[in-house]
């Protein structure tokens, strides 16, 4: 029968307990279940994952382990679809509200709560956030977050059709660059999680680096909320966006932690007794509430095609920074992957800059082609004039 199987000290060996065992020789993992315990000799039978007697829960755990990266990516893409559409619905609700003469959200009003289309946008965003929640459970944050660029593209394209907001050539190129940069980041992102249990996350939260980061984020957020927002919020789009993005660091971290709670519950671990579970849930509720409030103000005050991409850039920057500090997902990455991730993110920023900096420039493809033809014609004409001048100079000599 071979050598006895040894499990970690914290693993329960009570009858019925299930745990994972790696099989390096065959490059697979098996789920083992304890069904007989003896004081003199432990009898542990490891069942192959493919036998018919395996439970549905065990199969789900194995599938999620094998294909977690792909499941996370699929959920992240669907999340972007829902979130991108939610921006349009919520903006339409806010526009309908402004036509009625009610106090606008950008001025502190909350009459949008009576608009059904705004609630439809909120439901769409909730569906997207739920998918995003699940995505963070299956894949690293630095792999999931960049795919939010899809919501930028969806929102920008739909706003030009549904809200009659103009999206010029620079905006379209910016969207494409955002998608390209996100693809590069996905290719070079870490494919393994550094934190796999709630206990491990509790240890990470006590790290000095994360504590300094959290205190800094809270301090800056409070300054923006109580000082910058009342003075500059109506004229500077970065104020509301910065608040949403900074608070987003805590919402994503909480989602990641609650995802680990769900995983531990599926493995029959008593995580509901851990106070950290309820702390994370409370932080998530508070942070999401603040994000929704200030995102509504930004959407009500400024153009959707500007708010969405800027929010993406700032939010992604903060989340990636938080993930690097808290989860240390870049510790085992190669240098070329780190450079690739940074290059992909810089590409996204360039795309967002094109979308934002030239938003008021009315330039179409036809105009661009005409300018190119005129430029070529002018160059040819100037070359002909120069040649005639040269011939005249030779004849005069």
Secondary structure by P-SEA (a helix, b strand, c coil): cccccccccccccccccccccccccccbbbbbbbccccccbbbbbbbccccccccaaaaaaaaaaacaaaaaaaaaaaaaaaaaaaaaaaaaaaaaaaaacccccccccccccccaaaaaaaaaaaaaaaaaaaaaaccccccccccaaaaaaaaaaaaaccccccccaaaaaaaaaaaaaaaaaaaacccccccccaaaaaaaaacaaaaaaaaaaaaaaaaaacccccccccccaaaaaaaaaaaaaaaaaaaaaaaaaaaaaaacccccccaaaaaaaaaaaaaaaaaaaaaaaaaacccaaaaaaaaaaaaaaaaaaaaaacccccccccaaaaaaaaaaaaaaaaaaaaacccccccccaaaaaaaaaaaaaaaaaaaaaaaaaaaaaaaac
